[in-house]
Amino acid sequence: MPISRLPDLVYETKDDLSKCGLIYNMVGHVGDGNFHTQLILRIDATDSEDATEEERRIIKAEADEDLRVAQEIVHRMVQRAIRLEGTCSGEHGVSAPLCFTHETKCGMDRSALGRENT
């Protein structure tokens, strides 16, 4: 990503994250055009022996909603980076956004990634 476009990406992403209802942080080594976002999601603790059936239903619904929101946020972040002439590198073991980026930019089928050609 051109360094001159990085502030746009960071500010737009921060604005998007501030509206999502999830706990998050952003850190980066922006001198080389990189930043990282961490989203904190509620977990599905429906196996808790202390929870009633109704509490388990609520816990699962909240965890499912957090995951849905997180997936939408990641999708928008990747699209935003591409629009600003950047990419999502999958750095630090984050592979799902990388697969999405390749599929979006290159027309690759993500199911083929990681498979050997035979």
Secondary structure, 3 states (H helix, E strand, C coil): CCHHHHHHHHHHHHHHHHCCCCEEEEEEEHHHCEEEEEEECCCCCCCCCCCCHHHHHHHHHHHHHHHHHHHHHHHHHHHHHHHCCCCCCCHHHCCHHHHHHHHHHHCCCHHHCCCCCC
